[in-house]
């Protein structure tokens, strides 16, 4: 698999180098992006959307569950997804990569994490690992708070298989990211015990004292679910839309950038487009990298067009 992935990567880089300045097909004007309802993807998607509009494209975001996202890419109903968290999605969606239904074009974030978390006062009371959950079953009401359906499979499998000694009717509560965080906030205000799916980047790491649980390597991977996030596209997209693909291959973020941007949205109640615009204005060097060798849809220099449209000094 490593050899196959390396070969695909080399071929993709060669394709992008040779065709980045080539004209996209007419159907590439519309860029269809999947949105899971996660704030990090809202920030990254909207950043891409603003830039693509300035380049003359017509991007659109569609709210989909994770499994529907992969099926939509496979069926050609979606073009791009910026939320391929690895390794947590590797097993469940391995077949899509193996048969070439989806193509990775960039690792857009490193240093992420994704696993169960608790408020620090719960950790201080002794709940420090997955194996401690059953000891605190009554205090937790045997509930684990997750996010939208399709994104919690490691947890639902864990409960069904009674891994880590879980017994007595545990439940994974599935809801939106916002609803989960509201539940966590209410629990923290009352100092109630709660365990939930946590991740970085996210303002929860800044606005609350939380601790990530150890011992979840089987479910989420080592290093507390240490993760990278990739951008993936549908089969044939790099060949059909080399200019847009070049842009998405350049679009790389970092933890501080996403934490700050997400906090503008969730902490300061800023609208997502305004937050994405502010982050680009505050970090103009990012645009230089993101738009290297990228043109407008009609072949003009992309960086100049985007800076002019967003009002960023040249």
Buried (B, 14 or more C-beta within 10 A) or exposed (E): EEEEEEEBEEEBEEBBEEBBEBBBEEEBBEBBBBBBBBBBBBBBBBBBBBBBBBBBBEBBBEEBBBBBBBBBBBEEBBBBBBBBBBBBBEEBBEEBBEEEBBBBBBBBBEEBBBBBBBBEBBBEBEBBBBBBBBEBBEBBEBBBBBBBBBBBBBBBBBBEEEBBEBEEEBEBBBBEBEBBBEBBEEBBEEEBBBBBBBBBBBBBBBBBEBBBBBBBBEBBBEEBBBBBBBBBBBBEBBEBBBBBBBBBBBBBBBBEBBBBBBBBBBEEEBEBEEBBBBBBBEBEEBBEEBBBBBBBBEEEEBBEBBBEBBEBEE
